[in-house]
Every structure is written in structure tokens, then in C-alpha cells.
């Protein structure tokens, strides 16, 4: 098992923030957030989402930071050190399973992104009708070989980066990709705002109409907040375990949450003015960026360039997120089973590739295999955001809010008294009451009791 003295760490605070933002920012922001907002009324959904981030997202993020940075260990090691006489460390296995489930279905969508990036490079995303774009996506997803191969190729790139380690792999890639991602988002926003009828898209996005918001929309906003920030599956415990001891946790958590939310909203500014400008439907759902946006790009001047830039942007976001999800499992395996990082990466890669292949084949060869009416991909998607992340968030909130020695929380938030911090009462209140109550209400909704 590694020790604190020889354990890797991020090289700088900026690098740590870039890596953590990169782990949070991903398809949840650019793919999932816009279609969730589109299906749930736009502006009203966004207001609920921001409230969820403030009342649950940041406090739960800080609770994970406290566990990781105070021990410089993975979740299991942290819990065993902080509560040596308690069996709470066993919950780690739920989080590891959640990370694997999330990574497995997520990698399939990343494979779609990689295929579309290749088609954009080859200039094959222009000159089609909306119906043809739908047929292109359906044909690709329905092909066992293409769908699976692109998924596995993407995972290969992901694990290649991870083999380079914390500083030379995760930190360096994130430090390059995150600024480029924000630059591309800003360029797309400017282009979208110059389109005809762009104001209709902005009105949909920023003028709340609460008559369009249902209980489903409220619950989806809670789930989206957890998915977007990658809460509840110990990803932030893992990354914060590489933080330096002088990092201001409360300030960094706020910066990360703000940047993550900003990316999601900017993605909405990119997509919805274009959707309304070209007469598309905002509630297009998961197919939004694979069927609707290519159709829109080809109607723009220089559409092939915009399509290429967009899928480069989404590829960057996809890669930094899968790196973070993989690192949860790799750190756990290498530290708890005393194996080398290379062997841990190999084991994680094998398991993930098998599960991802099953998810990819659930659209074609395994399409008849369903559980509760869901294919394997949909089941993994549902379990990740509506079960594992929420359960993990509930566990972390209750453990840190009710059972962890408050002196440890205070030491971490103030860096052992060297920083002034007044957020502990707010964080503790949210962890003890707001987050647990919200998660329980969500589960009651899902089982049909409210």
C-alpha cells in the first residue's frame, strides 16, 4: 500500500482545479444537461438545478474533499483511518460498483462522440436531410461492430492517458483540454447568438416558466446536479486525496461548482438559440447532439468547420470525465490490494471493456434483453444517476454531517487554522438535513410514493 510520503499528488493548485473540473465537466454538462433542460421547460429547470448545486452539490463536494484530503487515501482507506472501529468502509464497494457502472455506459456515448468526430474530420456530416441524420445515427448505433469498436478505441485512449500517471497524464491533459474547452464554448456561444431568432432560444433558457416544470423536472434537476458534479461515487474523494495540504478547500469547491455550472449553461447557450433559429424541437432528448445539431451545422456558413469544432469540444469533455471515473477504481485497486498502478489499470480496463461492450450491444444484438423495460445501456444509465450517485451522496452527507469529528472538518476547511472560514455551519446544516431529506424524497418519488 502506498504511503503519504511517496504518494503522488497534483503539481499545483491550478492543475488540481483543472483536473477536478475536467473530471466533473463532461457529457453530463454538454450532452445530458441541454436535453434535460429541453425536456423540462428550460429556465425553470435551470433555477432548480442551481439551487440543487448550492444546497447539495457544494456541501457534498466539500464532504468528499474532507475525506480525501485529510487522509490522502481512497475512500476505503479514508474511512478505515477516520473510523477504525466501524464497518462503514464497506460502503466503498457500492461506490466502486457505481463508478464502474457509470464508466461503462458513459464510454458508449463517448464512442459515439469519437465516431462523429471522425466523420466530421472526414467531412461526412454535411449534405444530409434531417431524416438522413436520424438514419445515420440509428445505423451507427444499430451496428454491433462500429458501436463496440469506437467504444473500445475511446477506452484505449482513456487508459493510455492514465498510464502516464497523475502529473504527466491526468493533470497535464486536463490543463491543456480545459482552457481549450472553454475557448471553444465561447466561440460557439458567439456564433449561436448571431443566428436569426437567437432571442427565442435565450428566452427558453433564461425566462423561467414554472408551469412547464413538473415533479419529474425537479427530480431530474437533483439527479443532474449529482451526475454533473460526479458526486456520490468517491471520485472527488480520490482527486482530493492528491490535493496539497495548503489548498483552500471551500474556495476550490466553489470555483469547481461555478465552472461546472457555467459549462452546462454555456452549452445551453450554444444549443438552444441554434435549435430555435432552425425550427427544431428543444425537447429532442438524448439524440440532440447526434441528430439535431449536425442538421443545424450544415445550414450555417462554414458548417463543416463548426461541426468539427463541436465534436472536438465534446471529445475533450468526454475524455477528462472518463479519466476521473477510471481513477476511482485504479486508486482503490492499487492501494487496497497492493498492486502496481499498471496492473490496476489493466484490471480496470478489462472489466470496463466487458461491461461497455454489453452496453454497446444492447442497441443491436442484445436489444431483446431488458430489465424493467430497459436495455442494458438504459439500465446502467438509470442506476448510475438515480441509484448509485444518490446513495453515495446520502452516505457521504450523513457520515460527514453526523458522525465525523467536527474538528477534522474544521481543520480541513481552515487548513489547521491558517485560513478564515465561516462555511462550516452552512456545510454541516446542508449535510445533516438538506441533502439527506432531498435524496429520500427523490427515492420516494421513484418508487411512486409521492
TALINZI-V229987 format. One record per backbone hydrogen bond with DSSP energy under -1.0 kcal/mol. CO is the residue of the C=O (numbers start at 0). NH is the residue of the N-H. If there is no record, write none. Layout:
CO | NH
CO | NH
This chain:
2 | 6
11 | 15
12 | 16
13 | 17
14 | 18
15 | 19
16 | 20
17 | 21
18 | 22
19 | 23
20 | 24
25 | 28
25 | 29
26 | 30
26 | 31
27 | 32
30 | 34
31 | 35
32 | 36
33 | 37
34 | 38
35 | 39
36 | 41
41 | 45
42 | 46
43 | 47
44 | 48
45 | 49
46 | 50
47 | 51
48 | 52
49 | 53
50 | 54
51 | 55
51 | 56
52 | 57
55 | 59
56 | 60
57 | 61
58 | 62
59 | 63
60 | 64
61 | 65
62 | 66
63 | 67
64 | 68
65 | 69
67 | 71
73 | 77
74 | 78
75 | 79
76 | 80
77 | 81
78 | 82
82 | 85
86 | 89
87 | 90
88 | 91
89 | 92
90 | 94
91 | 95
92 | 96
93 | 97
94 | 98
95 | 99
96 | 100
97 | 101
98 | 102
99 | 103
100 | 104
101 | 105
102 | 106
104 | 108
105 | 109
106 | 110
107 | 111
108 | 112
109 | 113
110 | 114
111 | 115
112 | 116
113 | 117
114 | 118
115 | 119
116 | 120
117 | 121
118 | 123
119 | 122
128 | 132
129 | 133
130 | 134
131 | 135
132 | 136
133 | 137
134 | 138
135 | 139
136 | 140
137 | 141
139 | 142
142 | 146
143 | 147
144 | 148
145 | 149
146 | 150
147 | 151
148 | 152
149 | 153
150 | 154
151 | 155
152 | 156
153 | 157
154 | 158
155 | 159
156 | 160
157 | 161
158 | 162
160 | 163
161 | 164
164 | 169
165 | 170
166 | 171
168 | 172
169 | 173
170 | 174
171 | 175
172 | 176
173 | 177
175 | 179
176 | 180
177 | 181
178 | 182
179 | 183
180 | 184
181 | 185
182 | 186
183 | 187
184 | 188
185 | 189
186 | 190
187 | 191
188 | 192
191 | 194
194 | 197
196 | 199
197 | 201
198 | 202
199 | 203
200 | 204
201 | 205
202 | 206
203 | 42
208 | 211
213 | 217
214 | 218
215 | 219
216 | 220
217 | 221
218 | 222
219 | 223
220 | 224
221 | 225
222 | 226
223 | 227
224 | 228
225 | 230
233 | 237
234 | 238
235 | 239
236 | 240
238 | 241
239 | 242
241 | 9
243 | 246
246 | 248
247 | 251
248 | 252
249 | 253
250 | 254
251 | 255
252 | 256
253 | 257
254 | 258
255 | 259
256 | 260
257 | 261
258 | 262
259 | 263
260 | 264
261 | 265
262 | 266
263 | 267
264 | 268
265 | 269
266 | 270
267 | 271
270 | 274
271 | 275
272 | 276
273 | 277
274 | 279
275 | 278
284 | 287
286 | 290
287 | 292
291 | 295
292 | 296
293 | 297
295 | 298
296 | 299
299 | 302
301 | 305
302 | 306
303 | 307
304 | 308
305 | 309
306 | 310
307 | 311
308 | 312
309 | 313
310 | 314
311 | 315
312 | 316
313 | 317
314 | 318
315 | 319
316 | 320
317 | 321
318 | 322
319 | 323
320 | 324
321 | 325
322 | 326
323 | 327
325 | 329
326 | 330
327 | 331
328 | 332
329 | 333
330 | 334
331 | 335
332 | 336
339 | 343
340 | 344
341 | 345
342 | 346
343 | 347
344 | 348
345 | 349
346 | 350
347 | 351
348 | 352
349 | 353
350 | 354
351 | 355
352 | 356
353 | 357
354 | 358
355 | 359
356 | 360
359 | 362
360 | 363
360 | 365
363 | 366
365 | 368
370 | 373
373 | 370
374 | 378
375 | 379
376 | 380
377 | 381
378 | 382
379 | 383
380 | 384
381 | 385
382 | 386
382 | 387
383 | 388
386 | 390
387 | 391
388 | 392
389 | 393
390 | 394
391 | 395
392 | 396
393 | 397
394 | 398
395 | 399
396 | 400
397 | 401
398 | 402
398 | 403
404 | 407
404 | 408
405 | 409
406 | 410
407 | 411
408 | 412
409 | 413
410 | 415
413 | 418
414 | 417
422 | 426
423 | 427
424 | 428
425 | 429
426 | 430
427 | 431
428 | 432
429 | 434
432 | 436
433 | 437
434 | 438
435 | 439
436 | 440
437 | 441
438 | 442
439 | 443
440 | 444
441 | 445
442 | 446
443 | 448
444 | 447
